[in-house]
Amino acid sequence: MVTSSGFKLIPLLWRAGGLILLWWIISGGAVESWWIGVSAIALAVCVSIMLDGGDRQAVRPVALLRFIPYFLFESVRGGVDVARRAFSRNMPLAPAFLNYPLRLPAGRPQVFFANTVSLLPGTLGAGLSDQALNIHMLDHTSVSLAELNRLEQRVATIFGIDITTPSTSL
């Protein structure tokens, strides 16, 4: 089902439903909070439509749910690694930039990957082009190509994209 502006109604309803659920959780189900909640949700849906930019790369909800434990584990692992480096007497650093060739298509999948690469210990997505992600590393010996390939594959699964050939060059 498509609306007159070209937006599909079902994804729009899923987006609004997700925001309604989020508001209900945040507000603890308080009925008196809905007077502002309805307008906040409507504004959030409108802003998300404007920021969508016509990008129709759909997220697979089940794959996204499966990503959450990985996200949580890697967030903790990355935080512990950075804290360990910060509190170490010799502060083990060997900073470098890595130009990682992307297999994901431009748009949401690449942006999602660029943001989640920062989960890996000592990494930060520093620049994104259609062909590659520039990654800043606190220690160039601590990040492996295999680890980046696994993360890119996880992101591809979330978007239902097949990227069976791993990146082999850096």
Long-range contacts (C-beta under 8 A, 24 or more apart in sequence): 7-49, 11-58, 12-45, 12-49, 15-45, 15-48, 16-41, 16-45, 19-44, 19-45, 55-107, 55-108, 57-105, 57-107, 57-108, 57-109, 57-159, 58-159, 58-160, 59-108, 59-158, 59-159, 60-157, 60-158, 60-159, 60-160, 63-157, 63-158, 63-160, 64-158, 66-157, 67-154, 67-157, 67-158, 70-154, 71-116, 71-119, 74-119, 74-120, 75-119, 77-119, 77-121, 78-118, 78-119, 78-120, 78-121, 78-122, 78-123, 80-121, 81-121, 81-122, 81-142, 82-121, 82-122, 82-138, 85-122, 85-138, 85-139, 92-139, 93-138, 93-139, 94-138, 94-139, 94-140, 94-141, 95-136, 95-137, 95-138, 95-139, 95-140, 96-136, 96-137, 96-140, 97-126, 97-134, 97-135, 97-136, 97-137, 98-134, 98-135, 98-137, 98-140, 98-143, 98-170, 99-132, 99-133, 99-134, 99-135, 99-170, 100-132, 100-133, 100-134, 100-135, 100-148, 100-167, 100-170, 101-131, 101-132, 101-167, 101-169, 101-170, 102-130, 102-131, 102-132, 102-133, 102-152, 102-167, 103-152, 103-156, 103-163, 103-165, 103-166, 103-167, 104-152, 104-155, 104-156, 104-159, 104-161, 104-163, 105-161, 106-130, 108-159, 109-155, 109-156, 109-158, 109-159, 109-161, 112-155, 112-158, 112-159, 113-151, 113-152, 113-155, 116-151, 116-155, 117-148, 117-151, 119-151, 120-147, 120-148, 120-151, 145-170
